[in-house]
């Protein structure tokens, strides 16, 4: 049972990475890649909207980092460590 939970968390971590990298190019995806992206989008979009009150972190002039995805990654990594 713990193996399955551990595996699902690892899949979500990889999915979060792909989601964050492909989000700007969502309209260019085709076929199976679009289906996979939409699957992870269906998971992450509602979860990330829960953290929508967190402001982006300013890292330079006109450059900021979306902290919601980083916070979700930290949560998944902590869950991965304890399972």
HTML snippet that shows the backbone in 3Dmol.js (N, CA, C, O; Angstrom):
<script src="https://3Dmol.org/build/3Dmol-min.js"></script>
<div id="view" style="width:600px;height:400px;position:relative"></div>
<script>
const pdb = `
ATOM      1  N   UNK A   1       0.822  -1.197   0.000  1.00  0.00           N
ATOM      2  CA  UNK A   1       0.000   0.000   0.000  1.00  0.00           C
ATOM      3  C   UNK A   1       0.870   1.266   0.000  1.00  0.00           C
ATOM      4  O   UNK A   1       0.611   2.217  -0.738  1.00  0.00           O
ATOM      5  N   UNK A   2       1.911   1.250   0.851  1.00  0.00           N
ATOM      6  CA  UNK A   2       2.793   2.418   0.906  1.00  0.00           C
ATOM      7  C   UNK A   2       3.532   2.612  -0.411  1.00  0.00           C
ATOM      8  O   UNK A   2       3.816   3.743  -0.808  1.00  0.00           O
ATOM      9  N   UNK A   3       3.843   1.508  -1.090  1.00  0.00           N
ATOM     10  CA  UNK A   3       4.515   1.602  -2.382  1.00  0.00           C
ATOM     11  C   UNK A   3       3.641   2.327  -3.396  1.00  0.00           C
ATOM     12  O   UNK A   3       4.136   3.150  -4.166  1.00  0.00           O
ATOM     13  N   UNK A   4       2.350   2.027  -3.401  1.00  0.00           N
ATOM     14  CA  UNK A   4       1.432   2.655  -4.349  1.00  0.00           C
ATOM     15  C   UNK A   4       1.314   4.156  -4.063  1.00  0.00           C
ATOM     16  O   UNK A   4       1.316   4.968  -4.988  1.00  0.00           O
ATOM     17  N   UNK A   5       1.211   4.518  -2.787  1.00  0.00           N
ATOM     18  CA  UNK A   5       1.127   5.941  -2.424  1.00  0.00           C
ATOM     19  C   UNK A   5       2.416   6.648  -2.817  1.00  0.00           C
ATOM     20  O   UNK A   5       2.382   7.748  -3.368  1.00  0.00           O
ATOM     21  N   UNK A   6       3.538   6.026  -2.540  1.00  0.00           N
ATOM     22  CA  UNK A   6       4.845   6.587  -2.894  1.00  0.00           C
ATOM     23  C   UNK A   6       4.952   6.776  -4.410  1.00  0.00           C
ATOM     24  O   UNK A   6       5.441   7.805  -4.876  1.00  0.00           O
ATOM     25  N   UNK A   7       4.503   5.799  -5.161  1.00  0.00           N
ATOM     26  CA  UNK A   7       4.531   5.868  -6.617  1.00  0.00           C
ATOM     27  C   UNK A   7       3.622   6.985  -7.132  1.00  0.00           C
ATOM     28  O   UNK A   7       4.015   7.728  -8.031  1.00  0.00           O
ATOM     29  N   UNK A   8       2.424   7.113  -6.583  1.00  0.00           N
ATOM     30  CA  UNK A   8       1.505   8.174  -7.000  1.00  0.00           C
ATOM     31  C   UNK A   8       2.064   9.568  -6.707  1.00  0.00           C
ATOM     32  O   UNK A   8       1.909  10.483  -7.515  1.00  0.00           O
ATOM     33  N   UNK A   9       2.703   9.724  -5.571  1.00  0.00           N
ATOM     34  CA  UNK A   9       3.300  11.016  -5.236  1.00  0.00           C
ATOM     35  C   UNK A   9       4.418  11.346  -6.215  1.00  0.00           C
ATOM     36  O   UNK A   9       4.542  12.488  -6.656  1.00  0.00           O
ATOM     37  N   UNK A  10       5.233  10.350  -6.555  1.00  0.00           N
ATOM     38  CA  UNK A  10       6.312  10.582  -7.524  1.00  0.00           C
ATOM     39  C   UNK A  10       5.760  10.932  -8.903  1.00  0.00           C
ATOM     40  O   UNK A  10       6.322  11.779  -9.597  1.00  0.00           O
ATOM     41  N   UNK A  11       4.679  10.297  -9.301  1.00  0.00           N
ATOM     42  CA  UNK A  11       4.043  10.634 -10.575  1.00  0.00           C
ATOM     43  C   UNK A  11       3.513  12.059 -10.546  1.00  0.00           C
ATOM     44  O   UNK A  11       3.622  12.779 -11.538  1.00  0.00           O
ATOM     45  N   UNK A  12       2.943  12.471  -9.427  1.00  0.00           N
ATOM     46  CA  UNK A  12       2.456  13.852  -9.299  1.00  0.00           C
ATOM     47  C   UNK A  12       3.599  14.860  -9.350  1.00  0.00           C
ATOM     48  O   UNK A  12       3.433  15.946  -9.905  1.00  0.00           O
ATOM     49  N   UNK A  13       4.738  14.525  -8.788  1.00  0.00           N
ATOM     50  CA  UNK A  13       5.891  15.431  -8.833  1.00  0.00           C
ATOM     51  C   UNK A  13       6.362  15.606 -10.278  1.00  0.00           C
ATOM     52  O   UNK A  13       6.622  16.728 -10.714  1.00  0.00           O
ATOM     53  N   UNK A  14       6.469  14.512 -11.013  1.00  0.00           N
ATOM     54  CA  UNK A  14       6.863  14.605 -12.418  1.00  0.00           C
ATOM     55  C   UNK A  14       5.798  15.345 -13.215  1.00  0.00           C
ATOM     56  O   UNK A  14       6.120  16.158 -14.082  1.00  0.00           O
ATOM     57  N   UNK A  15       4.531  15.066 -12.922  1.00  0.00           N
ATOM     58  CA  UNK A  15       3.436  15.760 -13.593  1.00  0.00           C
ATOM     59  C   UNK A  15       3.436  17.247 -13.332  1.00  0.00           C
ATOM     60  O   UNK A  15       3.146  18.035 -14.233  1.00  0.00           O
ATOM     61  N   UNK A  16       3.762  17.650 -12.099  1.00  0.00           N
ATOM     62  CA  UNK A  16       3.848  19.073 -11.775  1.00  0.00           C
ATOM     63  C   UNK A  16       4.961  19.739 -12.562  1.00  0.00           C
ATOM     64  O   UNK A  16       4.800  20.863 -13.038  1.00  0.00           O
ATOM     65  N   UNK A  17       6.085  19.058 -12.703  1.00  0.00           N
ATOM     66  CA  UNK A  17       7.184  19.596 -13.496  1.00  0.00           C
ATOM     67  C   UNK A  17       6.757  19.788 -14.951  1.00  0.00           C
ATOM     68  O   UNK A  17       6.973  20.852 -15.531  1.00  0.00           O
ATOM     69  N   UNK A  18       6.152  18.756 -15.535  1.00  0.00           N
ATOM     70  CA  UNK A  18       5.693  18.855 -16.920  1.00  0.00           C
ATOM     71  C   UNK A  18       4.628  19.925 -17.078  1.00  0.00           C
ATOM     72  O   UNK A  18       4.643  20.677 -18.053  1.00  0.00           O
ATOM     73  N   UNK A  19       3.711  19.999 -16.135  1.00  0.00           N
ATOM     74  CA  UNK A  19       2.654  21.012 -16.179  1.00  0.00           C
ATOM     75  C   UNK A  19       3.246  22.414 -16.189  1.00  0.00           C
ATOM     76  O   UNK A  19       2.835  23.263 -16.980  1.00  0.00           O
ATOM     77  N   UNK A  20       4.214  22.655 -15.304  1.00  0.00           N
ATOM     78  CA  UNK A  20       4.797  23.993 -15.222  1.00  0.00           C
ATOM     79  C   UNK A  20       5.600  24.351 -16.470  1.00  0.00           C
ATOM     80  O   UNK A  20       5.632  25.514 -16.872  1.00  0.00           O
ATOM     81  N   UNK A  21       6.246  23.365 -17.084  1.00  0.00           N
ATOM     82  CA  UNK A  21       7.045  23.628 -18.282  1.00  0.00           C
ATOM     83  C   UNK A  21       6.191  23.778 -19.536  1.00  0.00           C
ATOM     84  O   UNK A  21       6.532  24.564 -20.420  1.00  0.00           O
ATOM     85  N   UNK A  22       5.087  23.037 -19.629  1.00  0.00           N
ATOM     86  CA  UNK A  22       4.270  23.042 -20.841  1.00  0.00           C
ATOM     87  C   UNK A  22       3.117  24.037 -20.808  1.00  0.00           C
ATOM     88  O   UNK A  22       2.486  24.269 -21.839  1.00  0.00           O
ATOM     89  N   UNK A  23       2.829  24.623 -19.670  1.00  0.00           N
ATOM     90  CA  UNK A  23       1.697  25.550 -19.552  1.00  0.00           C
ATOM     91  C   UNK A  23       1.748  26.691 -20.573  1.00  0.00           C
ATOM     92  O   UNK A  23       0.713  27.014 -21.156  1.00  0.00           O
ATOM     93  N   UNK A  24       2.908  27.316 -20.814  1.00  0.00           N
ATOM     94  CA  UNK A  24       2.930  28.389 -21.819  1.00  0.00           C
ATOM     95  C   UNK A  24       2.686  27.896 -23.246  1.00  0.00           C
ATOM     96  O   UNK A  24       2.327  28.691 -24.114  1.00  0.00           O
ATOM     97  N   UNK A  25       2.873  26.612 -23.502  1.00  0.00           N
ATOM     98  CA  UNK A  25       2.744  26.062 -24.851  1.00  0.00           C
ATOM     99  C   UNK A  25       1.523  25.155 -24.986  1.00  0.00           C
ATOM    100  O   UNK A  25       1.464  24.318 -25.887  1.00  0.00           O
ATOM    101  N   UNK A  26       0.565  25.321 -24.103  1.00  0.00           N
ATOM    102  CA  UNK A  26      -0.619  24.457 -24.063  1.00  0.00           C
ATOM    103  C   UNK A  26      -1.348  24.396 -25.408  1.00  0.00           C
ATOM    104  O   UNK A  26      -1.809  23.329 -25.814  1.00  0.00           O
ATOM    105  N   UNK A  27      -1.453  25.516 -26.088  1.00  0.00           N
ATOM    106  CA  UNK A  27      -2.199  25.558 -27.346  1.00  0.00           C
ATOM    107  C   UNK A  27      -1.483  24.840 -28.502  1.00  0.00           C
ATOM    108  O   UNK A  27      -2.104  24.563 -29.528  1.00  0.00           O
ATOM    109  N   UNK A  28      -0.201  24.541 -28.350  1.00  0.00           N
ATOM    110  CA  UNK A  28       0.562  23.866 -29.403  1.00  0.00           C
ATOM    111  C   UNK A  28       0.634  22.354 -29.240  1.00  0.00           C
ATOM    112  O   UNK A  28       1.124  21.662 -30.132  1.00  0.00           O
ATOM    113  N   UNK A  29       0.156  21.835 -28.122  1.00  0.00           N
ATOM    114  CA  UNK A  29       0.226  20.398 -27.873  1.00  0.00           C
ATOM    115  C   UNK A  29      -0.786  19.658 -28.744  1.00  0.00           C
ATOM    116  O   UNK A  29      -1.851  20.187 -29.062  1.00  0.00           O
ATOM    117  N   UNK A  30      -0.445  18.440 -29.120  1.00  0.00           N
ATOM    118  CA  UNK A  30      -1.340  17.629 -29.947  1.00  0.00           C
ATOM    119  C   UNK A  30      -1.411  16.209 -29.404  1.00  0.00           C
ATOM    120  O   UNK A  30      -0.525  15.760 -28.678  1.00  0.00           O
ATOM    121  N   UNK A  31      -2.475  15.518 -29.767  1.00  0.00           N
ATOM    122  CA  UNK A  31      -2.620  14.094 -29.517  1.00  0.00           C
ATOM    123  C   UNK A  31      -2.496  13.678 -28.072  1.00  0.00           C
ATOM    124  O   UNK A  31      -3.096  14.272 -27.175  1.00  0.00           O
ATOM    125  N   UNK A  32      -1.697  12.637 -27.865  1.00  0.00           N
ATOM    126  CA  UNK A  32      -1.527  12.043 -26.547  1.00  0.00           C
ATOM    127  C   UNK A  32      -0.900  13.033 -25.560  1.00  0.00           C
ATOM    128  O   UNK A  32      -1.209  12.998 -24.369  1.00  0.00           O
ATOM    129  N   UNK A  33      -0.033  13.903 -26.043  1.00  0.00           N
ATOM    130  CA  UNK A  33       0.619  14.874 -25.164  1.00  0.00           C
ATOM    131  C   UNK A  33      -0.404  15.863 -24.609  1.00  0.00           C
ATOM    132  O   UNK A  33      -0.326  16.257 -23.446  1.00  0.00           O
ATOM    133  N   UNK A  34      -1.358  16.258 -25.442  1.00  0.00           N
ATOM    134  CA  UNK A  34      -2.408  17.170 -24.991  1.00  0.00           C
ATOM    135  C   UNK A  34      -3.305  16.477 -23.972  1.00  0.00           C
ATOM    136  O   UNK A  34      -3.724  17.100 -22.996  1.00  0.00           O
ATOM    137  N   UNK A  35      -3.605  15.194 -24.185  1.00  0.00           N
ATOM    138  CA  UNK A  35      -4.419  14.444 -23.233  1.00  0.00           C
ATOM    139  C   UNK A  35      -3.714  14.315 -21.883  1.00  0.00           C
ATOM    140  O   UNK A  35      -4.331  14.488 -20.833  1.00  0.00           O
ATOM    141  N   UNK A  36      -2.433  14.013 -21.921  1.00  0.00           N
ATOM    142  CA  UNK A  36      -1.665  13.900 -20.684  1.00  0.00           C
ATOM    143  C   UNK A  36      -1.598  15.235 -19.970  1.00  0.00           C
ATOM    144  O   UNK A  36      -1.766  15.301 -18.752  1.00  0.00           O
ATOM    145  N   UNK A  37      -1.350  16.312 -20.727  1.00  0.00           N
ATOM    146  CA  UNK A  37      -1.301  17.647 -20.131  1.00  0.00           C
ATOM    147  C   UNK A  37      -2.648  17.997 -19.507  1.00  0.00           C
ATOM    148  O   UNK A  37      -2.692  18.516 -18.392  1.00  0.00           O
ATOM    149  N   UNK A  38      -3.749  17.722 -20.209  1.00  0.00           N
ATOM    150  CA  UNK A  38      -5.079  18.035 -19.691  1.00  0.00           C
ATOM    151  C   UNK A  38      -5.403  17.227 -18.438  1.00  0.00           C
ATOM    152  O   UNK A  38      -6.103  17.711 -17.548  1.00  0.00           O
ATOM    153  N   UNK A  39      -4.892  15.990 -18.368  1.00  0.00           N
ATOM    154  CA  UNK A  39      -5.072  15.180 -17.168  1.00  0.00           C
ATOM    155  C   UNK A  39      -4.425  15.859 -15.959  1.00  0.00           C
ATOM    156  O   UNK A  39      -5.054  16.023 -14.914  1.00  0.00           O
ATOM    157  N   UNK A  40      -3.150  16.254 -16.122  1.00  0.00           N
ATOM    158  CA  UNK A  40      -2.455  16.903 -15.011  1.00  0.00           C
ATOM    159  C   UNK A  40      -3.015  18.305 -14.740  1.00  0.00           C
ATOM    160  O   UNK A  40      -3.023  18.759 -13.596  1.00  0.00           O
ATOM    161  N   UNK A  41      -3.473  18.975 -15.769  1.00  0.00           N
ATOM    162  CA  UNK A  41      -4.095  20.289 -15.586  1.00  0.00           C
ATOM    163  C   UNK A  41      -5.357  20.156 -14.741  1.00  0.00           C
ATOM    164  O   UNK A  41      -5.625  20.998 -13.884  1.00  0.00           O
ATOM    165  N   UNK A  42      -6.127  19.110 -14.978  1.00  0.00           N
ATOM    166  CA  UNK A  42      -7.325  18.863 -14.189  1.00  0.00           C
ATOM    167  C   UNK A  42      -7.028  18.607 -12.727  1.00  0.00           C
ATOM    168  O   UNK A  42      -7.857  18.893 -11.864  1.00  0.00           O
ATOM    169  N   UNK A  43      -5.855  18.070 -12.442  1.00  0.00           N
ATOM    170  CA  UNK A  43      -5.444  17.829 -11.063  1.00  0.00           C
ATOM    171  C   UNK A  43      -4.878  19.096 -10.432  1.00  0.00           C
ATOM    172  O   UNK A  43      -5.273  19.473  -9.328  1.00  0.00           O
ATOM    173  N   UNK A  44      -3.956  19.751 -11.130  1.00  0.00           N
ATOM    174  CA  UNK A  44      -3.192  20.832 -10.525  1.00  0.00           C
ATOM    175  C   UNK A  44      -3.900  22.183 -10.519  1.00  0.00           C
ATOM    176  O   UNK A  44      -3.695  22.973  -9.597  1.00  0.00           O
ATOM    177  N   UNK A  45      -4.715  22.465 -11.507  1.00  0.00           N
ATOM    178  CA  UNK A  45      -5.354  23.771 -11.569  1.00  0.00           C
ATOM    179  C   UNK A  45      -6.231  24.037 -10.330  1.00  0.00           C
ATOM    180  O   UNK A  45      -6.110  25.108  -9.734  1.00  0.00           O
ATOM    181  N   UNK A  46      -7.105  23.105  -9.923  1.00  0.00           N
ATOM    182  CA  UNK A  46      -7.893  23.364  -8.704  1.00  0.00           C
ATOM    183  C   UNK A  46      -7.031  23.451  -7.438  1.00  0.00           C
ATOM    184  O   UNK A  46      -7.298  24.260  -6.550  1.00  0.00           O
ATOM    185  N   UNK A  47      -6.000  22.612  -7.369  1.00  0.00           N
ATOM    186  CA  UNK A  47      -5.134  22.618  -6.181  1.00  0.00           C
ATOM    187  C   UNK A  47      -4.350  23.924  -6.113  1.00  0.00           C
ATOM    188  O   UNK A  47      -4.239  24.524  -5.044  1.00  0.00           O
ATOM    189  N   UNK A  48      -3.810  24.366  -7.237  1.00  0.00           N
ATOM    190  CA  UNK A  48      -3.037  25.606  -7.260  1.00  0.00           C
ATOM    191  C   UNK A  48      -3.926  26.821  -7.008  1.00  0.00           C
ATOM    192  O   UNK A  48      -3.452  27.838  -6.500  1.00  0.00           O
ATOM    193  N   UNK A  49      -5.202  26.728  -7.354  1.00  0.00           N
ATOM    194  CA  UNK A  49      -6.104  27.861  -7.097  1.00  0.00           C
ATOM    195  C   UNK A  49      -6.348  28.041  -5.603  1.00  0.00           C
ATOM    196  O   UNK A  49      -6.716  29.131  -5.165  1.00  0.00           O
ATOM    197  N   UNK A  50      -6.146  26.975  -4.809  1.00  0.00           N
ATOM    198  CA  UNK A  50      -6.268  27.100  -3.351  1.00  0.00           C
ATOM    199  C   UNK A  50      -5.184  28.020  -2.788  1.00  0.00           C
ATOM    200  O   UNK A  50      -5.396  28.693  -1.780  1.00  0.00           O
ATOM    201  N   UNK A  51      -4.033  28.047  -3.438  1.00  0.00           N
ATOM    202  CA  UNK A  51      -2.903  28.860  -2.999  1.00  0.00           C
ATOM    203  C   UNK A  51      -2.817  30.179  -3.758  1.00  0.00           C
ATOM    204  O   UNK A  51      -1.760  30.809  -3.784  1.00  0.00           O
ATOM    205  N   UNK A  52      -3.910  30.600  -4.371  1.00  0.00           N
ATOM    206  CA  UNK A  52      -3.866  31.783  -5.239  1.00  0.00           C
ATOM    207  C   UNK A  52      -3.574  33.081  -4.483  1.00  0.00           C
ATOM    208  O   UNK A  52      -3.224  34.086  -5.103  1.00  0.00           O
ATOM    209  N   UNK A  53      -3.710  33.077  -3.171  1.00  0.00           N
ATOM    210  CA  UNK A  53      -3.437  34.281  -2.388  1.00  0.00           C
ATOM    211  C   UNK A  53      -1.955  34.564  -2.195  1.00  0.00           C
ATOM    212  O   UNK A  53      -1.586  35.634  -1.712  1.00  0.00           O
ATOM    213  N   UNK A  54      -1.115  33.627  -2.562  1.00  0.00           N
ATOM    214  CA  UNK A  54       0.332  33.798  -2.401  1.00  0.00           C
ATOM    215  C   UNK A  54       0.864  34.634  -3.555  1.00  0.00           C
ATOM    216  O   UNK A  54       0.671  34.298  -4.723  1.00  0.00           O
ATOM    217  N   UNK A  55       1.533  35.722  -3.214  1.00  0.00           N
ATOM    218  CA  UNK A  55       2.078  36.617  -4.237  1.00  0.00           C
ATOM    219  C   UNK A  55       3.349  36.026  -4.844  1.00  0.00           C
ATOM    220  O   UNK A  55       4.089  35.316  -4.163  1.00  0.00           O
ATOM    221  N   UNK A  56       3.606  36.317  -6.121  1.00  0.00           N
ATOM    222  CA  UNK A  56       4.871  35.891  -6.732  1.00  0.00           C
ATOM    223  C   UNK A  56       6.059  36.546  -6.024  1.00  0.00           C
ATOM    224  O   UNK A  56       5.965  37.680  -5.553  1.00  0.00           O
ATOM    225  N   UNK A  57       7.164  35.825  -5.956  1.00  0.00           N
ATOM    226  CA  UNK A  57       8.369  36.298  -5.295  1.00  0.00           C
ATOM    227  C   UNK A  57       9.243  37.024  -6.301  1.00  0.00           C
ATOM    228  O   UNK A  57       9.622  36.457  -7.325  1.00  0.00           O
ATOM    229  N   UNK A  58       9.562  38.276  -6.012  1.00  0.00           N
ATOM    230  CA  UNK A  58      10.374  39.110  -6.911  1.00  0.00           C
ATOM    231  C   UNK A  58      11.840  38.676  -6.827  1.00  0.00           C
ATOM    232  O   UNK A  58      12.441  38.715  -5.753  1.00  0.00           O
ATOM    233  N   UNK A  59      12.408  38.266  -7.955  1.00  0.00           N
ATOM    234  CA  UNK A  59      13.800  37.814  -7.985  1.00  0.00           C
ATOM    235  C   UNK A  59      14.683  38.722  -8.826  1.00  0.00           C
ATOM    236  O   UNK A  59      15.888  38.493  -8.932  1.00  0.00           O
ATOM    237  N   UNK A  60      14.101  39.733  -9.415  1.00  0.00           N
ATOM    238  CA  UNK A  60      14.862  40.666 -10.236  1.00  0.00           C
ATOM    239  C   UNK A  60      13.953  41.755 -10.759  1.00  0.00           C
ATOM    240  O   UNK A  60      12.765  41.788 -10.437  1.00  0.00           O
ATOM    241  N   UNK A  61      14.500  42.645 -11.561  1.00  0.00           N
ATOM    242  CA  UNK A  61      13.724  43.726 -12.144  1.00  0.00           C
ATOM    243  C   UNK A  61      12.761  43.161 -13.179  1.00  0.00           C
ATOM    244  O   UNK A  61      13.174  42.668 -14.228  1.00  0.00           O
ATOM    245  N   UNK A  62      11.476  43.239 -12.869  1.00  0.00           N
ATOM    246  CA  UNK A  62      10.465  42.721 -13.772  1.00  0.00           C
ATOM    247  C   UNK A  62      10.448  41.208 -13.875  1.00  0.00           C
ATOM    248  O   UNK A  62       9.912  40.664 -14.840  1.00  0.00           O
ATOM    249  N   UNK A  63      11.025  40.518 -12.900  1.00  0.00           N
ATOM    250  CA  UNK A  63      11.118  39.064 -12.922  1.00  0.00           C
ATOM    251  C   UNK A  63      10.671  38.514 -11.583  1.00  0.00           C
ATOM    252  O   UNK A  63      11.214  38.876 -10.540  1.00  0.00           O
ATOM    253  N   UNK A  64       9.681  37.639 -11.615  1.00  0.00           N
ATOM    254  CA  UNK A  64       9.195  37.042 -10.377  1.00  0.00           C
ATOM    255  C   UNK A  64       8.909  35.560 -10.582  1.00  0.00           C
ATOM    256  O   UNK A  64       8.738  35.098 -11.710  1.00  0.00           O
ATOM    257  N   UNK A  65       8.861  34.823  -9.478  1.00  0.00           N
ATOM    258  CA  UNK A  65       8.661  33.379  -9.504  1.00  0.00           C
ATOM    259  C   UNK A  65       7.310  33.071  -8.860  1.00  0.00           C
ATOM    260  O   UNK A  65       6.991  33.583  -7.787  1.00  0.00           O
ATOM    261  N   UNK A  66       6.516  32.224  -9.534  1.00  0.00           N
ATOM    262  CA  UNK A  66       5.228  31.798  -9.006  1.00  0.00           C
ATOM    263  C   UNK A  66       5.472  30.833  -7.843  1.00  0.00           C
ATOM    264  O   UNK A  66       5.957  29.720  -8.048  1.00  0.00           O
ATOM    265  N   UNK A  67       5.141  31.255  -6.645  1.00  0.00           N
ATOM    266  CA  UNK A  67       5.427  30.460  -5.461  1.00  0.00           C
ATOM    267  C   UNK A  67       4.415  29.349  -5.223  1.00  0.00           C
ATOM    268  O   UNK A  67       4.684  28.447  -4.431  1.00  0.00           O
ATOM    269  N   UNK A  68       3.256  29.383  -5.883  1.00  0.00           N
ATOM    270  CA  UNK A  68       2.245  28.352  -5.650  1.00  0.00           C
ATOM    271  C   UNK A  68       2.741  26.979  -6.097  1.00  0.00           C
ATOM    272  O   UNK A  68       2.512  25.982  -5.413  1.00  0.00           O
ATOM    273  N   UNK A  69       3.419  26.926  -7.242  1.00  0.00           N
ATOM    274  CA  UNK A  69       3.937  25.644  -7.718  1.00  0.00           C
ATOM    275  C   UNK A  69       5.070  25.151  -6.835  1.00  0.00           C
ATOM    276  O   UNK A  69       5.199  23.948  -6.608  1.00  0.00           O
ATOM    277  N   UNK A  70       5.881  26.052  -6.340  1.00  0.00           N
ATOM    278  CA  UNK A  70       6.977  25.661  -5.450  1.00  0.00           C
ATOM    279  C   UNK A  70       6.422  25.151  -4.124  1.00  0.00           C
ATOM    280  O   UNK A  70       6.930  24.173  -3.575  1.00  0.00           O
ATOM    281  N   UNK A  71       5.383  25.806  -3.607  1.00  0.00           N
ATOM    282  CA  UNK A  71       4.763  25.354  -2.370  1.00  0.00           C
ATOM    283  C   UNK A  71       4.155  23.967  -2.544  1.00  0.00           C
ATOM    284  O   UNK A  71       4.303  23.112  -1.670  1.00  0.00           O
ATOM    285  N   UNK A  72       3.476  23.739  -3.658  1.00  0.00           N
ATOM    286  CA  UNK A  72       2.908  22.418  -3.925  1.00  0.00           C
ATOM    287  C   UNK A  72       4.010  21.371  -4.057  1.00  0.00           C
ATOM    288  O   UNK A  72       3.854  20.248  -3.577  1.00  0.00           O
ATOM    289  N   UNK A  73       5.115  21.721  -4.700  1.00  0.00           N
ATOM    290  CA  UNK A  73       6.248  20.801  -4.814  1.00  0.00           C
ATOM    291  C   UNK A  73       6.798  20.452  -3.436  1.00  0.00           C
ATOM    292  O   UNK A  73       7.094  19.287  -3.171  1.00  0.00           O
ATOM    293  N   UNK A  74       6.937  21.424  -2.566  1.00  0.00           N
ATOM    294  CA  UNK A  74       7.439  21.168  -1.211  1.00  0.00           C
ATOM    295  C   UNK A  74       6.493  20.236  -0.461  1.00  0.00           C
ATOM    296  O   UNK A  74       6.944  19.323   0.230  1.00  0.00           O
ATOM    297  N   UNK A  75       5.194  20.457  -0.589  1.00  0.00           N
ATOM    298  CA  UNK A  75       4.213  19.592   0.063  1.00  0.00           C
ATOM    299  C   UNK A  75       4.330  18.161  -0.454  1.00  0.00           C
ATOM    300  O   UNK A  75       4.311  17.212   0.330  1.00  0.00           O
ATOM    301  N   UNK A  76       4.451  18.006  -1.768  1.00  0.00           N
ATOM    302  CA  UNK A  76       4.589  16.663  -2.338  1.00  0.00           C
ATOM    303  C   UNK A  76       5.891  15.994  -1.903  1.00  0.00           C
ATOM    304  O   UNK A  76       5.911  14.790  -1.648  1.00  0.00           O
ATOM    305  N   UNK A  77       6.965  16.754  -1.817  1.00  0.00           N
ATOM    306  CA  UNK A  77       8.240  16.191  -1.378  1.00  0.00           C
ATOM    307  C   UNK A  77       8.190  15.753   0.087  1.00  0.00           C
ATOM    308  O   UNK A  77       8.753  14.721   0.450  1.00  0.00           O
ATOM    309  N   UNK A  78       7.516  16.539   0.922  1.00  0.00           N
ATOM    310  CA  UNK A  78       7.372  16.162   2.338  1.00  0.00           C
ATOM    311  C   UNK A  78       6.513  14.898   2.451  1.00  0.00           C
ATOM    312  O   UNK A  78       6.840  13.985   3.210  1.00  0.00           O
ATOM    313  N   UNK A  79       5.420  14.852   1.697  1.00  0.00           N
ATOM    314  CA  UNK A  79       4.594  13.627   1.695  1.00  0.00           C
ATOM    315  C   UNK A  79       5.393  12.435   1.204  1.00  0.00           C
ATOM    316  O   UNK A  79       5.268  11.333   1.739  1.00  0.00           O
ATOM    317  N   UNK A  80       6.208  12.652   0.191  1.00  0.00           N
ATOM    318  CA  UNK A  80       7.039  11.577  -0.352  1.00  0.00           C
ATOM    319  C   UNK A  80       8.043  11.068   0.695  1.00  0.00           C
ATOM    320  O   UNK A  80       8.331   9.873   0.755  1.00  0.00           O
ATOM    321  N   UNK A  81       8.561  11.971   1.503  1.00  0.00           N
ATOM    322  CA  UNK A  81       9.532  11.591   2.520  1.00  0.00           C
ATOM    323  C   UNK A  81       8.876  10.748   3.620  1.00  0.00           C
ATOM    324  O   UNK A  81       9.472   9.788   4.108  1.00  0.00           O
ATOM    325  N   UNK A  82       7.657  11.106   4.006  1.00  0.00           N
ATOM    326  CA  UNK A  82       7.009  10.409   5.107  1.00  0.00           C
ATOM    327  C   UNK A  82       6.289   9.134   4.684  1.00  0.00           C
ATOM    328  O   UNK A  82       5.900   8.344   5.544  1.00  0.00           O
ATOM    329  N   UNK A  83       6.103   8.914   3.410  1.00  0.00           N
ATOM    330  CA  UNK A  83       5.494   7.666   2.947  1.00  0.00           C
ATOM    331  C   UNK A  83       6.556   6.839   2.359  1.00  0.00           C
ATOM    332  O   UNK A  83       6.290   5.730   1.894  1.00  0.00           O
TER     333      UNK A  83
END
`;
const viewer = $3Dmol.createViewer("view");
viewer.addModel(pdb, "pdb");
viewer.setStyle({}, {cartoon: {color: "spectrum"}});
viewer.zoomTo();
viewer.render();
</script>
